């Protein structure tokens, strides 16, 4: 017969909610204040198991079944490789072209803004599409595009400031050279000048007086007096092939004399008047002058005739260079007007960037032709041609939409 104390005791399972533990806790040094229990006290702190909800882990005793929290983490699948942004690459190409354009030279803030719109937009979009959670990579390329755009803006701004300063200096020098000194003058009595009505003002400056051109700047002439003088020109017979605007008048008379009257844009209350003889009369005059030169050479003045011929030859060469420069200037301005009208009528498309770049090169070539000219005063023929070209250019510019 076995003792009752030798038989193993099987404790009934309990839960912390049904039977809280009343047995003493075993100390770490093996000593206890009471008889140790054969059943460990249940733990009420839940263990969090991977991939388990809070309800699944609540109330599970320590050491129970499950995966410990310090076990190996689940293996993550590798992310798909992102493609490099083509937009960032294209933005770099456009920014390089923009930078080259600014290095060549831009003369106004409007032109700088026009050329900068596309590079700035492409650089901004490339930054957006290459963000951390974006579908493509190339963040470094996007920042390179942004850097090129910023450098282009800085270089372009410096160029515009320098061009503006140079333009102001050139304008000031040009206006000073065009300043009219108002002094008393005597009205000529030649056949050419006799075709004109005499202005009321008695002060001004006679710019040119010859058989082929008479040009005068009349002072003390306001807008009302200018209109009155234009009316007197029409009453004098200058009504053939006439062109009249608010500040310019051009016409011929029945005899073929051509007159040009305009408001001087560089001086206040100054009117410019020029008259040219008929072309046939000019040819006859040239023939007569040549005959007189031959007769004078027979009298022993051949040296003077030779000197005059050399002077005319050199003047002809200068006239040819000046005419070529003015023709280039007129064509450039006509192309500019055509470009602006097309640009405005088509809604200002960015695709016309190439056309504008071509016009800028044409404009630079024209300016180089003017820079190559000698800085001397204009001859009578050069002044006449300058007035004709500038009048046509002004009329063309007035058609810009």
Number of C-alpha atoms within 10 A of each C-alpha: 3 6 6 8 7 7 8 7 9 8 8 5 8 11 14 13 8 8 10 12 15 8 14 14 16 16 10 7 6 7 11 12 9 10 11 15 12 10 11 12 16 16 15 15 12 15 21 18 18 15 8 9 10 12 9 13 16 14 17 18 17 14 9 9 9 13 13 14 11 8 9 8 8 7 6 6 6 6 6 6 9 12 10 15 19 14 20 29 19 18 27 25 15 21 28 18 17 25 24 14 18 25 14 13 21 22 18 15 15 11 14 21 14 13 25 21 13 17 26 22 13 23 28 16 14 28 22 15 19 23 14 10 9 11 13 18 22 21 19 12 23 28 18 18 28 24 15 24 28 18 17 25 21 14 19 29 20 16 21 21 16 15 16 15 12 12 13 12 12 12 12 12 12 12 14 12 11 13 13 20 13 16 12 14 14 10 13 13 9 12 10 19 21 11 21 19 13 14 18 13 14 16 19 22 19 21 16 16 17 12 16 20 18 22 23 19 24 28 25 16 23 14 14 8 16 24 18 14 21 20 12 16 24 16 11 13 16 26 15 16 10 15 12 13 9 10 14 20 21 24 21 23 19 11 13 16 20 21 22 25 23 22 23 20 13 14 16 14 16 24 26 22 24 23 24 22 22 17 13 10 15 14 13 11 14 14 12 12 12 14 12 12 19 14 14 14 15 9 9 10 13 15 10 13 18 13 11 13 14 12 12 13 12 12 15 13 12 17 19 13 17 21 17 15 21 21 16 19 22 19 16 20 19 15 15 20 19 16 17 16 15 16 19 12 11 10 8 14 11 12 9 13 15 10 11 18 13 10 17 19 13 19 18 13 16 20 14 12 16 17 11 11 12 10 8 6 9 13 13 18 14 18 17 19 17 16 13 14 17 14 16 12 18 13 12 16 14 9 11 14 12
